Amino acid sequence: MARQTKQKNIVRKRSYPAARLARQQQPLAPEPNRLVKVWRRVLERRLRTRLRAKVAIEIHDNTHTMLTFQRQRALWRLRLHHMFLAAPDDVLQALAEFVREGDAEASLRLDRFIERNKAYIRRVSPAQMRKRLRLDPVGRHHDLGRIFERLNERYFESRISAAITYGPAPRVKGPRKSIKMGSYSADSKVIRIHPALDQPVVPRYFVEWIVFHEMLHHVYRARRGEDGRRCVHPPEFMEHERRFHDFKRAQAWELENLDLLLRARIGD
Ligand SMILES: [Zn+2]
């Protein structure tokens, strides 16, 4: 019986050109990575027929965002959680319909698939993630920790448990073309505020508004709208944001002073 295993190697007896043989003898990548590569290619092929276009897939182990995609000319780029590697055909069909048309029904089927497979989503506690991030909330002019605490008391009954910090100063030459003033990571529960806001000319109520906005991202998670698209600012979010005490004033300040923020030099 032991002889039988040998037969499986029969393919190797085919003669290869020398160069190809040399390539074959290169050490193989570690087994799990190699397997993921193979499965990823299989998945690309399965989706290519359904999308009738070229597909490039990146596999990740994210804890929150399970899939993202974008079109680059004739190519679809997808970033997918590894649970999709072994997805059955009906799920791939839903994925293709969702990518191609933003189909709402397909979106629901995907949600159900993700729900069924959530055991495969890595668990990382927010505390673990925060530990890895260096938090720097104090600033020279605006103490984000205090601002956060006061807003938390005033608007949220101190129920929001998130960390806050100034983000690293992104390196840019000359004036910026746009500025992302704040962000919220649902994975680590960390609010990041752009360091350009830490200037004496930036009024406190403006910084408060940006922090308030990011706190609302903690309250209202992004969800898929009726059209199947991801909606990061659902109507109830927008409605809630208008309750901020200096909402109009902060908006007006932004309109007048955006240029000042775009030109801010950070770290000097
Ligand atoms: Zn937002």
Boltz pocket constraint, residues with backbone or C-beta under 6 A from the ligand:
constraints:
  - pocket:
      binder: B
      contacts: [[A, 213], [A, 217], [A, 232], [A, 233]]
      max_distance: 6.0
